[in-house]
Amino acid sequence: MENKTARESVIYQIYPPSFMDSNNDGWGDLNGIATRIPYLHQLGIDTIWLGPVYDSPMIDNGYDIRDYYKIDPKYGTMEQFESLLEQLHHIDMKLIMDLVINHTSDEHPWFEQSRSAKDNPYRDYYIWRPAKSDGTEPNNWRSFQNESAWTYDEQTDEYYLHLFDRKQPDLNWEHPPLRQEIYKMIRWWLDKGIDGFRLDAINMISKHPDLPDASEDDPHPIGQKYYKNGPRIHEFLQELNRETFAHYPHILTIGEAPSLTMEQVLEYTLPDRKELNMVLAMDMMRLGKDPHDPWRSADWSVSQLKESVAKWYEHVFARGEYGVYLSTHDHPRMIPDVVGHHEHNMTAAKLIATFLHLIPGVPLVYQGEELGLPNTTYDRIEDYRDQGTVHYYEEAVANGQSAEKVLSGIHKRSRDGSRSPMLWDHQHHNFGFSPDEHVEPWIPFPEKRGLKGYSVSEQEEQRGSVLSYYRHLIAMRKQFPIMSHGSFTMLLKDHSEVFAFIREWQSQRWLILLNFADIEAEIDWTQEYRVFPTSMVKILGNYPHTAHPPHLEEEQYIEDLQYLRPYEVLIYRM
């Protein structure tokens, strides 16, 4: 396979349940992914991040692993996985697996042994504590489900810790035999030839050894300062690297590590520290979300975007690597809650694509993003599948909130907003998600919005579609190293709507202009003396070619650029 640097990659996340069903059970599977390899190849991405396909009870759609060594039958067989991997490698495409080693399913044999007796050899594979002297739980930490992070187990009269669902007990990384079991499993997968891992919640594996109570004023969820970036996190990651990753030099390791300072990012990613290749820059994906309440929205500004991009570039870009993304299986899609609405959705989708591929960092595209898919909403709570969503609804209604108000918040914030099935063929009832068009998927297609124009089949035939725009951007990234390696200089820092910057690499210099507003934006270049006097040639825009702005290859000057239309993108070679 071609050996590319991590920085030159374009990564595509597949959420397996919702990508493609091949056997008419309404659930995406490995053979379904294999049938769409030509589509992925034509898109131009070089690396697939595959969501977890391990054996699982599916309480959290595979992020609750029951057996690390087995493929869940809902996805297929190990032979089908190996065939998929071989087909991808044949066309020089890499596959990294999603790996969850902060917790397992409570149906994992380790946990079944652990809970059976206090003197069982597997007891210390998990984190057990007795009640406090007053009979209350070991501490006041809250899980990401906004309930106690402790569950009482009658069999041994103790509590076990779970930062996520109670059916996802946390592993005890303080216990050396547990770590060795994990390293053994990781080597087993790497020996199969996979190209690396995206490591879920990796900065949570080291907890404060005293498990102290947290202040009730802590941000959601309470207690996180005692389990994010814990006291032994770097010791654990360096041992993990030494025991596994270091023996496979061409793999890619990506850490999901929320709540990092820039100094901590470097600790995770500097090559000489031998921990991870990169972490995910998660702050941009949280635009429009209330940091203190996951079910509430918040105002956001273009200045927040500017600060985030500049911060990551200034502190990390020259020394470590990081991935940038705006949508994922864990967060609602950007459209229309953050940018775009109605007639501007497709234009805004191209703006998001340009931003993602032109700012410094490795772009990660979440399935459907290349079609401009909006966030999905459902009229009934019965149509939502995410356990956290359902739990929040039941609790909020029980506490006296109206069902309509609770659903309104869920519409914008539920993880299911990004999990509806891919739209392959608009001529089929189920959009070609299953071979039999009468098969209903595991989660419904959205009901509250029209789907016309969003399917792959329609966009394949539509000139100027979002899909064709993504293909063009990704092809440009392969052709022009400036997009992955170029320096970054911010312009118009105080402009409230326009994000403007210069990328520069060797003899090339590009100007990128992005209007994040749904209205026309005016630009005053008076203070930007550093870009005068320069003639430019337009190389990309997201509006059809008209007299304004000039056609491609027409020379113009920056002082002539006085207005940008709603969500307009302009890229110039200077």
Disulfide bonds with the S-S distance in Angstrom:
none
